[in-house]
């Protein structure tokens, strides 16, 4: 295994279906603009309640991506 260096970003995925779907939505969207995603960690889960029912899921993720190999070293926010 070669030595690697990673960047780390924090993103929030959302879904009206489930927290799992919120994770999938976040990773898929991040992969559209950031190459070489390698891993994620869920750091927070929350939601929105309407009329006594869960209406929306929000999941905060830390996402690790490989630096080098064409990946940007710094992201613009």
C-alpha positions in Angstrom: 0.0 0.0 0.0 1.4 3.4 -1.0 1.5 6.4 1.3 -1.5 8.6 0.8 -2.6 12.0 1.9 -6.3 12.9 2.3 -8.4 16.0 2.3 -11.5 16.2 4.5 -14.8 18.0 3.9 -18.0 18.2 5.8 -21.3 18.0 3.9 -25.0 17.6 4.8 -27.2 15.2 2.9 -31.0 15.4 2.9 -33.9 13.2 2.0 -37.6 12.9 2.6 -37.3 9.1 2.5 -34.6 8.0 5.1 -31.3 8.8 6.7 -29.7 6.1 4.5 -31.0 7.9 1.4 -29.7 11.2 2.7 -26.2 9.6 3.0 -26.5 8.3 -0.6 -27.6 11.7 -1.9 -24.7 13.4 -0.2 -22.0 11.1 -1.5 -23.4 11.0 -5.0 -23.6 14.8 -5.2 -20.1 15.2 -3.8 -18.7 12.8 -6.3 -20.0 14.9 -9.1 -17.5 17.7 -8.3 -14.8 16.0 -6.2 -12.8 13.1 -7.6 -11.2 10.3 -5.6 -13.7 10.0 -2.7 -12.6 7.2 -0.5 -14.6 7.1 2.7 -17.2 8.8 4.8 -18.2 9.1 8.5 -21.6 10.0 9.8 -21.1 12.6 12.5 -24.7 13.8 13.1 -28.2 12.8 12.2 -31.2 15.0 12.6 -34.6 15.6 11.1 -37.6 17.9 10.6 -41.0 17.0 12.1 -44.3 18.1 10.6 -47.7 17.3 12.1 -46.1 14.6 14.4 -44.3 12.8 11.6 -40.8 12.8 10.3 -40.8 15.0 7.2 -37.2 15.3 6.3 -33.9 13.6 7.3 -30.5 15.5 7.5 -27.2 13.6 7.9 -23.9 15.4 8.5 -20.9 13.5 6.9 -17.2 13.9 6.9 -15.9 12.8 3.5 -12.3 11.9 2.8 -10.7 12.2 -0.6 -7.3 11.4 -1.9 -5.0 14.3 -2.7 -2.9 14.1 -5.8 -3.8 12.0 -8.8 -5.5 15.1 -10.2 -7.6 15.8 -7.1 -7.7 19.5 -6.0 -5.7 20.3 -2.9 -8.0 23.1 -1.8 -11.7 23.4 -2.3 -13.4 26.7 -3.0 -16.4 27.4 -0.8 
